[in-house]
C-alpha cells in the first residue's frame, strides 16, 4: 500500500513518445490517512500459535498503525483512499500463511485471516516478530489496493502478480523483507516475467520507485488503477499513460540496469520537465 503523493514536484518521465497529459490540479492533503477500526479475534486460545502471537506481537494495533502511516508527499495528486471502515485480524487454525477478504455482508470491512500453525512456525525463525509484522503489513496492503474504477465492470483487472508485488513492495520498503528474499544483481537473476508476483515483482517496482521514475511512482500506479483501470492490451495503455513506455520495455530496461557496471546510469532516463496525469 502506497499513499505517496505531493505538492508541486513534477513526475519525471523518460522518452515520452507523445505529448504528456496535463498535470492534475489536486493537492496533497497532509491529514489524509486511513483510520479504520482495528480488531483482533483469537479463535483458539489453547493453540500454541496464539500464545506465540501474543508474546511476539504484544501490541498488534501499533504494528497496523505503523503500516497505515502515509508516506511523505512527493507527487502532484491526492491519493484516493478506499473506504475501508474496519480491519479485523483473525487468528485461526487454517492452512497456509494468511489471506485477506471483505466480510460477506460489507466489503468495506476487511478481514486478515492468519494461520496459527504458521505463527507457530515463525518461532523457529531467526526473527519471528519481523516475519509476523511482514506478512501482516503485506495483507494490510490488500485492504487498501485499487484494481479498477468503481463502474469498471468491463475493464480488465491487473494481473495478480502486480497486486501481490505491490503488497511485497510495501513490505520491502518497511524494511520487513525476510532473509530468503534475494535482490537480483543481474538480468539472469530476475524472475522470468515481470508479473511473477511477490518479491520478484516487488524488486522491479522498487527499481521503478528508486531509479527509473522517482519516489511516489508505485502510489501513482495504485491510484491510476482506480482512475482509469488496467486499460489496453496487456495493460499497455495503462503503463504508457503513466510512465511513457510499456511494462515490457520497462522490464527490459530493468534487466539492462541490473547488468550495468556498478554506478552506471543505465535505466535512469532523461527526466527534463515532463509529467503525466494519474487521472
Helices and strands as residue ranges (DSSP letters): E 37-42, H 48-56, H 60-68, E 86-92, E 98-102, E 109-115, H 116-122, H 128-142, H 160-173, G 187-189, H 198-207, I 208-212, H 217-227, G 233-235, H 236-243, H 247-259
